[in-house]
Amino acid sequence: MVVFNGMLKIKICEAVNLKPTAWSLRHAVGPKPQTFLLDPYIALNVDDSRIGQTSTKQKTNSPAWNDEFVTDVCNGRKIEMAVFHDAPIGYDDFVANCTIQFEDLLQNGSRHFEDWVSVRVVHTHTSAALRGSRLCRCLWQVGL
């Protein structure tokens, strides 16, 4: 397995067509829960470490964040993004998530990745820049 060592700069740009889960609709009133608008934010982790959280966007299922995060990564294997609805009562509601392997980002030797990533049945636009070194399966250091 390829691991990443270096600086990660990631920008969470936007999401489109977020769908509320049945759980997040538990407090919805009215005959049309399909028009329920979320208050979404994204929690960002590298492996088991919390990197940050985007701002919460009010009453939208297609939020635009453009929030940037920068962190040093040591032996990083994956980036995890989880979308939550900022619930007014109790715990925030899970909406969707995805995992991006550093190995997939580094496979072509590029320092920059920008694409839409599938978050369950949702799409989120993410931009990531990597600077540093990667440690390959054979423990050979390759500078980027």
C-alpha atoms as an extended CHARMM CRD file, in Angstrom:
* protein
*
       144  EXT
         1         1  MET       CA              0.0000000000        0.0000000000        0.0000000000  PROA      1               0.0000000000
         2         2  VAL       CA              1.2680000000        3.4620000000       -0.8970000000  PROA      2               0.0000000000
         3         3  VAL       CA              1.3080000000        6.0410000000        1.8930000000  PROA      3               0.0000000000
         4         4  PHE       CA              1.7550000000        9.7980000000        1.6100000000  PROA      4               0.0000000000
         5         5  ASN       CA              4.1580000000       11.9670000000        3.5950000000  PROA      5               0.0000000000
         6         6  GLY       CA              4.0580000000       15.7110000000        3.0410000000  PROA      6               0.0000000000
         7         7  MET       CA              1.7190000000       18.6700000000        2.8940000000  PROA      7               0.0000000000
         8         8  LEU       CA             -1.9080000000       18.2450000000        1.8820000000  PROA      8               0.0000000000
         9         9  LYS       CA             -3.8640000000       21.2770000000        0.7270000000  PROA      9               0.0000000000
        10        10  ILE       CA             -7.4880000000       20.4630000000        0.0520000000  PROA      10              0.0000000000
        11        11  LYS       CA            -10.3080000000       22.7290000000       -1.0340000000  PROA      11              0.0000000000
        12        12  ILE       CA            -13.8980000000       21.5780000000       -0.6300000000  PROA      12              0.0000000000
        13        13  CYS       CA            -15.6750000000       23.4460000000       -3.4120000000  PROA      13              0.0000000000
        14        14  GLU       CA            -19.3230000000       22.4380000000       -3.6810000000  PROA      14              0.0000000000
        15        15  ALA       CA            -21.8830000000       19.6520000000       -3.6500000000  PROA      15              0.0000000000
        16        16  VAL       CA            -24.9510000000       19.1610000000       -5.8120000000  PROA      16              0.0000000000
        17        17  ASN       CA            -28.2380000000       17.3740000000       -5.2950000000  PROA      17              0.0000000000
        18        18  LEU       CA            -27.7520000000       16.3600000000       -1.6760000000  PROA      18              0.0000000000
        19        19  LYS       CA            -30.6380000000       14.1810000000       -0.5640000000  PROA      19              0.0000000000
        20        20  PRO       CA            -31.9080000000       14.1480000000        3.0040000000  PROA      20              0.0000000000
        21        21  THR       CA            -31.9510000000       10.7530000000        4.6520000000  PROA      21              0.0000000000
        22        22  ALA       CA            -35.0860000000        9.3370000000        6.2210000000  PROA      22              0.0000000000
        23        23  TRP       CA            -33.5350000000       10.0880000000        9.6120000000  PROA      23              0.0000000000
        24        24  SER       CA            -32.9730000000       13.7690000000        8.7700000000  PROA      24              0.0000000000
        25        25  LEU       CA            -36.6410000000       14.0300000000        7.7480000000  PROA      25              0.0000000000
        26        26  ARG       CA            -37.8540000000       12.9200000000       11.1830000000  PROA      26              0.0000000000
        27        27  HSD       CA            -38.5750000000       16.5330000000       12.2370000000  PROA      27              0.0000000000
        28        28  ALA       CA            -39.9000000000       17.6820000000        8.8470000000  PROA      28              0.0000000000
        29        29  VAL       CA            -43.4700000000       18.8680000000        8.7870000000  PROA      29              0.0000000000
        30        30  GLY       CA            -45.7340000000       19.2310000000        5.8090000000  PROA      30              0.0000000000
        31        31  PRO       CA            -46.8430000000       17.0330000000        2.9300000000  PROA      31              0.0000000000
        32        32  LYS       CA            -43.6900000000       17.3310000000        0.7450000000  PROA      32              0.0000000000
        33        33  PRO       CA            -40.5630000000       16.0550000000        2.5270000000  PROA      33              0.0000000000
        34        34  GLN       CA            -38.7790000000       15.7850000000       -0.8730000000  PROA      34              0.0000000000
        35        35  THR       CA            -38.4570000000       19.5930000000       -0.7790000000  PROA      35              0.0000000000
        36        36  PHE       CA            -36.6940000000       19.4430000000        2.5890000000  PROA      36              0.0000000000
        37        37  LEU       CA            -33.5930000000       21.6370000000        2.5550000000  PROA      37              0.0000000000
        38        38  LEU       CA            -30.4850000000       20.6420000000        4.4570000000  PROA      38              0.0000000000
        39        39  ASP       CA            -28.0310000000       22.6960000000        6.4950000000  PROA      39              0.0000000000
        40        40  PRO       CA            -24.9900000000       20.7570000000        5.2320000000  PROA      40              0.0000000000
        41        41  TYR       CA            -21.3390000000       20.7520000000        6.2240000000  PROA      41              0.0000000000
        42        42  ILE       CA            -18.4630000000       18.3760000000        5.5030000000  PROA      42              0.0000000000
        43        43  ALA       CA            -16.1800000000       16.8310000000        8.1190000000  PROA      43              0.0000000000
        44        44  LEU       CA            -12.7240000000       16.0930000000        6.7080000000  PROA      44              0.0000000000
        45        45  ASN       CA            -10.3680000000       13.4030000000        8.0600000000  PROA      45              0.0000000000
        46        46  VAL       CA             -7.0180000000       11.9740000000        7.0230000000  PROA      46              0.0000000000
        47        47  ASP       CA             -6.9770000000        8.4030000000        8.2880000000  PROA      47              0.0000000000
        48        48  ASP       CA             -8.2740000000        8.7370000000       11.8640000000  PROA      48              0.0000000000
        49        49  SER       CA             -7.3110000000       12.3880000000       12.3790000000  PROA      49              0.0000000000
        50        50  ARG       CA             -9.7880000000       15.2410000000       12.0070000000  PROA      50              0.0000000000
        51        51  ILE       CA             -8.3930000000       17.8750000000        9.6500000000  PROA      51              0.0000000000
        52        52  GLY       CA            -11.3020000000       20.2560000000        9.7770000000  PROA      52              0.0000000000
        53        53  GLN       CA            -14.8990000000       20.9870000000        9.0040000000  PROA      53              0.0000000000
        54        54  THR       CA            -16.4250000000       23.2620000000        6.3980000000  PROA      54              0.0000000000
        55        55  SER       CA            -18.7950000000       26.0160000000        7.3280000000  PROA      55              0.0000000000
        56        56  THR       CA            -22.4830000000       25.1160000000        7.5020000000  PROA      56              0.0000000000
        57        57  LYS       CA            -24.5790000000       26.3460000000        4.5940000000  PROA      57              0.0000000000
        58        58  GLN       CA            -28.1610000000       27.1010000000        5.4960000000  PROA      58              0.0000000000
        59        59  LYS       CA            -31.1860000000       25.6440000000        3.6990000000  PROA      59              0.0000000000
        60        60  THR       CA            -29.6080000000       24.2510000000        0.5330000000  PROA      60              0.0000000000
        61        61  ASN       CA            -29.1330000000       20.8940000000       -1.1400000000  PROA      61              0.0000000000
        62        62  SER       CA            -26.4470000000       22.2800000000       -3.4780000000  PROA      62              0.0000000000
        63        63  PRO       CA            -24.0350000000       24.1470000000       -1.1830000000  PROA      63              0.0000000000
        64        64  ALA       CA            -20.8980000000       25.9940000000       -2.2780000000  PROA      64              0.0000000000
        65        65  TRP       CA            -18.1850000000       26.1340000000        0.3950000000  PROA      65              0.0000000000
        66        66  ASN       CA            -14.8010000000       26.8790000000       -1.1790000000  PROA      66              0.0000000000
        67        67  ASP       CA            -13.2120000000       26.1190000000        2.2000000000  PROA      67              0.0000000000
        68        68  GLU       CA             -9.4910000000       25.2620000000        2.2140000000  PROA      68              0.0000000000
        69        69  PHE       CA             -7.5650000000       23.0890000000        4.6340000000  PROA      69              0.0000000000
        70        70  VAL       CA             -3.7910000000       22.6190000000        4.8790000000  PROA      70              0.0000000000
        71        71  THR       CA             -2.0970000000       19.9640000000        6.9990000000  PROA      71              0.0000000000
        72        72  ASP       CA              1.0850000000       17.9370000000        7.2050000000  PROA      72              0.0000000000
        73        73  VAL       CA              0.4650000000       14.2460000000        6.6600000000  PROA      73              0.0000000000
        74        74  CYS       CA              2.6350000000       11.4300000000        7.9660000000  PROA      74              0.0000000000
        75        75  ASN       CA              2.0290000000        7.9580000000        6.5210000000  PROA      75              0.0000000000
        76        76  GLY       CA             -1.3850000000        8.9960000000        5.1910000000  PROA      76              0.0000000000
        77        77  ARG       CA             -3.4590000000        6.3180000000        3.5260000000  PROA      77              0.0000000000
        78        78  LYS       CA             -6.8420000000        7.9350000000        2.8930000000  PROA      78              0.0000000000
        79        79  ILE       CA             -8.8970000000       11.1140000000        2.9300000000  PROA      79              0.0000000000
        80        80  GLU       CA            -12.4230000000       10.7770000000        4.2750000000  PROA      80              0.0000000000
        81        81  MET       CA            -15.2270000000       13.2790000000        3.7260000000  PROA      81              0.0000000000
        82        82  ALA       CA            -18.5620000000       12.9600000000        5.4730000000  PROA      82              0.0000000000
        83        83  VAL       CA            -21.5450000000       15.2050000000        4.7840000000  PROA      83              0.0000000000
        84        84  PHE       CA            -23.7620000000       16.0430000000        7.7530000000  PROA      84              0.0000000000
        85        85  HSD       CA            -26.9750000000       18.0050000000        8.2290000000  PROA      85              0.0000000000
        86        86  ASP       CA            -26.6170000000       20.4780000000       11.1000000000  PROA      86              0.0000000000
        87        87  ALA       CA            -29.6500000000       19.3040000000       13.0540000000  PROA      87              0.0000000000
        88        88  PRO       CA            -31.4640000000       21.8140000000       15.2740000000  PROA      88              0.0000000000
        89        89  ILE       CA            -32.1770000000       19.1210000000       17.8740000000  PROA      89              0.0000000000
        90        90  GLY       CA            -29.7660000000       16.4520000000       19.0980000000  PROA      90              0.0000000000
        91        91  TYR       CA            -26.8810000000       15.0420000000       17.0830000000  PROA      91              0.0000000000
        92        92  ASP       CA            -26.1750000000       16.1500000000       13.5200000000  PROA      92              0.0000000000
        93        93  ASP       CA            -27.5600000000       13.8290000000       10.8490000000  PROA      93              0.0000000000
        94        94  PHE       CA            -25.2500000000       11.8060000000        8.6080000000  PROA      94              0.0000000000
        95        95  VAL       CA            -26.0590000000       12.3800000000        4.9160000000  PROA      95              0.0000000000
        96        96  ALA       CA            -23.2830000000       10.7500000000        2.8700000000  PROA      96              0.0000000000
        97        97  ASN       CA            -19.5560000000       10.0180000000        2.7980000000  PROA      97              0.0000000000
        98        98  CYS       CA            -16.6530000000        8.9710000000        0.6080000000  PROA      98              0.0000000000
        99        99  THR       CA            -13.0640000000        7.8130000000        0.9420000000  PROA      99              0.0000000000
       100       100  ILE       CA            -10.2230000000        8.7540000000       -1.4030000000  PROA      100             0.0000000000
       101       101  GLN       CA             -7.0600000000        6.6610000000       -1.2090000000  PROA      101             0.0000000000
       102       102  PHE       CA             -3.7650000000        8.5910000000       -1.4350000000  PROA      102             0.0000000000
       103       103  GLU       CA             -2.5920000000        5.7500000000       -3.6660000000  PROA      103             0.0000000000
       104       104  ASP       CA             -5.2680000000        6.7050000000       -6.2230000000  PROA      104             0.0000000000
       105       105  LEU       CA             -4.2500000000       10.3770000000       -6.0850000000  PROA      105             0.0000000000
       106       106  LEU       CA             -0.5490000000        9.5820000000       -6.4970000000  PROA      106             0.0000000000
       107       107  GLN       CA             -0.7590000000        6.8590000000       -9.1360000000  PROA      107             0.0000000000
       108       108  ASN       CA              0.1100000000        9.1380000000      -12.0650000000  PROA      108             0.0000000000
       109       109  GLY       CA              2.7970000000       11.1000000000      -10.2180000000  PROA      109             0.0000000000
       110       110  SER       CA              0.7390000000       14.2880000000      -10.2360000000  PROA      110             0.0000000000
       111       111  ARG       CA              0.8930000000       16.8080000000       -7.4010000000  PROA      111             0.0000000000
       112       112  HSD       CA             -2.5890000000       18.1290000000       -8.0930000000  PROA      112             0.0000000000
       113       113  PHE       CA             -5.9720000000       16.4450000000       -8.1930000000  PROA      113             0.0000000000
       114       114  GLU       CA             -9.2140000000       18.1650000000       -9.0710000000  PROA      114             0.0000000000
       115       115  ASP       CA            -12.3770000000       16.2760000000       -9.8030000000  PROA      115             0.0000000000
       116       116  TRP       CA            -15.8740000000       15.4500000000       -8.7420000000  PROA      116             0.0000000000
       117       117  VAL       CA            -15.9090000000       12.6010000000       -6.2500000000  PROA      117             0.0000000000
       118       118  SER       CA            -18.9180000000       10.4350000000       -5.6670000000  PROA      118             0.0000000000
       119       119  VAL       CA            -20.2440000000       10.7640000000       -2.1320000000  PROA      119             0.0000000000
       120       120  ARG       CA            -22.7360000000        7.9380000000       -1.8810000000  PROA      120             0.0000000000
       121       121  VAL       CA            -25.2980000000        9.0880000000       -4.4880000000  PROA      121             0.0000000000
       122       122  VAL       CA            -24.1170000000       12.6570000000       -4.1090000000  PROA      122             0.0000000000
       123       123  HSD       CA            -21.3470000000       14.5180000000       -5.9360000000  PROA      123             0.0000000000
       124       124  THR       CA            -18.8560000000       16.8280000000       -4.2780000000  PROA      124             0.0000000000
       125       125  HSD       CA            -16.2540000000       18.9180000000       -6.0880000000  PROA      125             0.0000000000
       126       126  THR       CA            -12.8550000000       18.6910000000       -4.4240000000  PROA      126             0.0000000000
       127       127  SER       CA             -9.4430000000       20.0530000000       -5.2280000000  PROA      127             0.0000000000
       128       128  ALA       CA             -6.3430000000       18.6570000000       -3.5450000000  PROA      128             0.0000000000
       129       129  ALA       CA             -2.6890000000       19.5590000000       -3.8820000000  PROA      129             0.0000000000
       130       130  LEU       CA              0.0620000000       17.3410000000       -2.5230000000  PROA      130             0.0000000000
       131       131  ARG       CA              3.6570000000       18.3450000000       -1.7830000000  PROA      131             0.0000000000
       132       132  GLY       CA              6.1800000000       16.0680000000       -0.2210000000  PROA      132             0.0000000000
       133       133  SER       CA              7.2470000000       12.4970000000       -0.6920000000  PROA      133             0.0000000000
       134       134  ARG       CA              5.4890000000        9.2230000000       -1.0740000000  PROA      134             0.0000000000
       135       135  LEU       CA              6.6240000000        5.9950000000        0.4710000000  PROA      135             0.0000000000
       136       136  CYS       CA              6.0560000000        3.1110000000       -1.9510000000  PROA      136             0.0000000000
       137       137  ARG       CA              5.4540000000       -0.5640000000       -1.1940000000  PROA      137             0.0000000000
       138       138  CYS       CA              9.1460000000       -1.2780000000       -1.5050000000  PROA      138             0.0000000000
       139       139  LEU       CA              9.9760000000        1.4950000000        1.0020000000  PROA      139             0.0000000000
       140       140  TRP       CA             11.7660000000        3.5160000000       -1.6800000000  PROA      140             0.0000000000
       141       141  GLN       CA             11.4660000000        7.3040000000       -1.2730000000  PROA      141             0.0000000000
       142       142  VAL       CA             10.4590000000        9.2390000000       -4.3440000000  PROA      142             0.0000000000
       143       143  GLY       CA             10.4420000000       13.0380000000       -4.2040000000  PROA      143             0.0000000000
       144       144  LEU       CA              7.5710000000       14.9050000000       -5.8540000000  PROA      144             0.0000000000
